[in-house]
Amino acid sequence: MKLKSKEDFFKLKEETVKKRAQDKDIKLLIGFGTCGIAAGAKIIEKAIEKGLAERNIKNAKIVRVGCVGYCYAEPTIEIVYPEGGSVILGNIKSENALDVIDMHILNKSFESQYVIPRNFE
């Protein structure tokens, strides 16, 4: 949709807000910037996909995103809950992908050894 006016923008915003309100999936935003890829984002993505399938979790979707600004903690995953809130995890390894799923997808915890502090809001 090409935005030609301020009204077009507000209409698009309203449609997007409605669409997001209907979405009940947990989003796993995996950082696929240059440093994320170099640190193993592709391996993490495969491990998370496998873990979700093993646990038959259908309400979680993996989304590749660009740089998230936490180069020191790559690979990173931001988990966004449909009811609001999110948690950013860092230094994820394929061997702890199941921990991430258990703690942050199934139990919706905002605390673990993988949580990295936000330096913005």
Long-range contacts (C-beta under 8 A, 24 or more apart in sequence): 23-82, 24-59, 24-82, 25-59, 25-60, 25-61, 25-82, 26-59, 26-60, 26-61, 26-79, 26-80, 26-81, 26-82, 26-105, 27-60, 27-61, 27-63, 27-78, 27-79, 27-80, 28-60, 28-61, 28-62, 28-63, 28-77, 28-78, 28-79, 28-105, 29-63, 29-65, 29-68, 29-77, 29-78, 29-79, 29-80, 30-62, 30-63, 30-64, 30-65, 30-75, 30-76, 30-77, 31-65, 31-66, 31-67, 31-68, 31-70, 31-74, 31-75, 31-76, 31-77, 31-78, 32-64, 32-65, 32-66, 33-66, 33-67, 33-68, 33-71, 33-74, 34-67, 35-67, 35-71, 35-74, 36-67, 36-68, 36-74, 36-75, 36-76, 38-74, 39-74, 39-75, 40-74, 40-75, 40-93, 40-94, 41-74, 41-75, 43-94, 44-75, 44-77, 44-92, 44-93, 44-94, 44-97, 46-94, 47-94, 47-95, 47-97, 48-77, 48-97, 48-100, 48-101, 50-97, 51-97, 51-98, 51-100, 51-101, 52-101, 52-105, 55-101, 55-106, 57-101, 57-105, 57-106, 60-105, 69-119, 69-120, 70-116, 73-116, 76-116, 79-104, 79-105, 81-108, 85-110, 87-115, 88-115, 88-116, 88-118, 89-114, 89-115, 89-116, 90-114, 90-115, 90-116, 91-116
